[in-house]
């Protein structure tokens, strides 16, 4: 049986028998996400897409709402070798928001019912209390490397830019978002990062981080069913727990 070190640690901590889990990693390897959001077992085949989270608050302003958190310890554990390569290629490390953008895009495109025929996914990212804004067009077809380069350049939203996904921190105001989003445009998803987790990135080596817990609220438009929204929310959480998969080229 193949199992990652973090997944093994979580199983021991939570008293879970790894044999009862279905691995989602390469060659059926059990990953941390399989421990935190295990795929159901029973007759027939199941996948991570079968997981479905329930809403945590009544729908509001036309959105299903999911309050959740993810332990980013796995990202911190692999950050040193990744940081070395990033500093060579990007002259900087991947930031926490780089991973978040990649995770949200992959999770949302995993349930394509909401997407247009062209498959294009536009993302609007607000960082530093809304002071830094990056408009990313066609994000689903870009690797984390390309996303990171674009986010660093902070391209402004062109006229008529209609984001499908908005990502921001809690200090970003509705007025700041409204000033950028085209009139009449309504995103299908939004993610708000909460809590005191450092926003400029998971750092490696000797840097001290008080907490690796990423608290967030995920919004999905009620134009899609609660079941579809719940599957996307579950997929998002599993991706945040398994950051290695976010580095892969394929979606």
WOJO-V300209 format. One record per residue. N is the residue number from 1. RES is the residue in one small letter. PSI is psi as a letter, one per 30 degrees, with the letter a starting at -180 (999 if undefined). D_FIRST is the distance of its C-alpha to the first C-alpha in Angstrom with 2 decimals. Layout:
# WOJO-V300209
N|RES|PSI|D_FIRST, N|RES|PSI|D_FIRST
This chain:
# WOJO-V300209
1|x|k|0.00, 2|x|k|3.81, 3|x|k|6.51, 4|x|l|10.18, 5|x|e|12.48, 6|x|e|14.67, 7|x|e|12.25, 8|x|e|11.19, 9|x|e|14.96, 10|x|e|15.86, 11|x|e|13.72, 12|x|e|15.46, 13|x|e|18.71, 14|x|g|18.69, 15|x|h|17.36, 16|x|k|14.60, 17|x|j|11.77, 18|x|f|8.61, 19|x|f|7.96, 20|x|f|11.27, 21|x|l|10.55, 22|x|j|10.50, 23|x|k|9.36, 24|x|f|12.55, 25|x|a|11.81, 26|x|k|11.87, 27|x|h|9.68, 28|x|g|8.29, 29|x|k|7.37, 30|x|k|8.26, 31|x|l|11.73, 32|x|e|14.48, 33|x|f|16.27, 34|x|f|13.72, 35|x|e|14.46, 36|x|e|18.17, 37|x|i|18.79, 38|x|k|16.11, 39|x|k|16.70, 40|x|k|18.30, 41|x|k|16.80, 42|x|a|19.23, 43|x|k|21.01, 44|x|l|20.73, 45|x|k|18.66, 46|x|l|18.46, 47|x|l|18.02, 48|x|f|18.64, 49|x|f|22.28, 50|x|f|22.41, 51|x|k|22.41, 52|x|j|26.00, 53|x|k|27.54, 54|x|l|30.91, 55|x|l|33.97, 56|x|f|35.00, 57|x|l|38.69, 58|x|k|41.19, 59|x|k|41.58, 60|x|k|44.20, 61|x|h|46.14, 62|x|g|44.28, 63|x|k|40.72, 64|x|k|37.75, 65|x|k|36.68, 66|x|j|33.29, 67|x|k|33.37, 68|x|a|30.01, 69|x|l|28.40, 70|x|k|25.35, 71|x|j|24.05, 72|x|g|24.46, 73|x|e|22.93, 74|x|e|20.22, 75|x|e|23.20, 76|x|e|25.05, 77|x|e|22.24, 78|x|g|22.27, 79|x|f|26.01, 80|x|e|27.36, 81|x|e|26.20, 82|x|e|26.92, 83|x|e|30.28, 84|x|e|31.33, 85|x|e|30.98, 86|x|e|32.54, 87|x|f|35.52, 88|x|e|36.15, 89|x|e|35.98, 90|x|f|37.24, 91|x|g|39.16, 92|x|l|37.22, 93|x|l|33.72, 94|x|k|32.01, 95|x|l|33.24, 96|x|e|31.48, 97|x|f|33.46, 98|x|e|32.23, 99|x|e|28.66, 100|x|e|30.07, 101|x|e|32.12, 102|x|e|29.25, 103|x|e|27.04, 104|x|e|29.94, 105|x|e|30.88, 106|x|e|27.44, 107|x|e|27.04, 108|x|e|30.55, 109|x|f|30.42, 110|x|f|27.30, 111|x|i|29.82, 112|x|g|32.74, 113|x|e|35.18, 114|x|f|37.23, 115|x|l|37.55, 116|x|l|40.68, 117|x|e|40.83, 118|x|f|40.81, 119|x|g|37.42, 120|x|k|38.83, 121|x|j|37.53, 122|x|k|39.84, 123|x|k|38.85, 124|x|j|41.30, 125|x|k|40.07, 126|x|k|42.16, 127|x|l|41.49, 128|x|h|43.57, 129|x|h|45.11, 130|x|g|45.93, 131|x|f|47.83, 132|x|k|45.51, 133|x|k|44.92, 134|x|k|42.93, 135|x|k|43.16, 136|x|j|40.34, 137|x|k|41.04, 138|x|h|38.50, 139|x|f|35.59, 140|x|f|32.95, 141|x|g|33.63, 142|x|k|33.37, 143|x|l|30.61, 144|x|f|30.21, 145|x|e|32.33, 146|x|e|35.16, 147|x|e|34.92, 148|x|e|35.19, 149|x|e|38.23, 150|x|e|39.94, 151|x|e|39.32, 152|x|e|40.76, 153|x|f|43.84, 154|x|i|44.17, 155|x|k|45.80, 156|x|l|48.25, 157|x|k|48.01, 158|x|l|50.37, 159|x|k|52.95, 160|x|g|51.55, 161|x|k|47.93, 162|x|j|46.05, 163|x|k|42.64, 164|x|f|39.97, 165|x|k|38.00, 166|x|k|39.54, 167|x|k|37.68, 168|x|l|39.55, 169|x|l|39.72, 170|x|f|41.68, 171|x|f|44.76, 172|x|k|45.28, 173|x|l|48.07, 174|x|e|48.69, 175|x|e|51.83, 176|x|e|49.92, 177|x|e|47.65, 178|x|f|50.66, 179|x|f|52.51, 180|x|e|49.96, 181|x|k|48.74, 182|x|k|51.14, 183|x|k|53.33, 184|x|f|52.06, 185|x|k|48.52, 186|x|j|45.82, 187|x|l|42.16, 188|x|f|39.42, 189|x|l|37.20, 190|x|k|37.70, 191|x|k|35.55, 192|x|k|37.19, 193|x|k|35.54, 194|x|l|36.64, 195|x|a|36.69, 196|x|g|37.18, 197|x|k|34.18, 198|x|k|35.67, 199|x|f|36.37, 200|x|g|36.86, 201|x|l|33.29, 202|x|j|30.40, 203|x|l|31.70, 204|x|l|29.98, 205|x|b|30.72, 206|x|f|33.47, 207|x|k|34.31, 208|x|k|33.98, 209|x|k|32.86, 210|x|e|33.69, 211|x|k|31.04, 212|x|g|28.12, 213|x|j|28.51, 214|x|j|29.78, 215|x|k|31.89, 216|x|l|33.05, 217|x|k|34.75, 218|x|k|33.89, 219|x|k|36.65, 220|x|k|36.42, 221|x|k|39.66, 222|x|g|40.60, 223|x|f|41.48, 224|x|l|37.88, 225|x|l|36.63, 226|x|e|35.00, 227|x|e|31.89, 228|x|e|31.60, 229|x|e|32.34, 230|x|e|29.70, 231|x|e|27.01, 232|x|e|28.15, 233|x|e|28.14, 234|x|e|24.55, 235|x|e|23.49, 236|x|e|25.55, 237|x|e|23.90, 238|x|e|20.36, 239|x|e|21.69, 240|x|e|23.38, 241|x|f|20.24, 242|x|i|18.48, 243|x|f|21.39, 244|x|e|19.71, 245|x|f|19.85, 246|x|f|23.56, 247|x|f|24.19, 248|x|k|23.21, 249|x|e|26.31, 250|x|l|25.42, 251|x|999|25.77
